[in-house]
Amino acid sequence: MFNLFKKDKQGELITLKIDGMHCTSCSLSIDGELEDLDGVISATTSYAKSETKINYDPKKVTTDKIKKTIESLDYKIKI
């Protein structure tokens, strides 16, 4: 979970705006779920900014899969 010791930081970076977070625990839940996805190198979600920054390997995971994972936690992606 949280990928504290992962050293490989290569990949694509995507920033998504998120609606529906109520507290910092929400951001931790999102980070944990995203980092459990194969292909996600790191995820940093900010409750204060209502956004998440995801470093991922596009050969292993798609942006659609990332978005669906966030939405499965009952949060909405702002467009």
Beta strands, then each sheet from edge to edge (+ up, - down):
strand 1: 12-19
strand 2: 40-46
strand 3: 51-56
strand 4: 76-78
sheet 1: 2+ 3- 1+ 4-
end
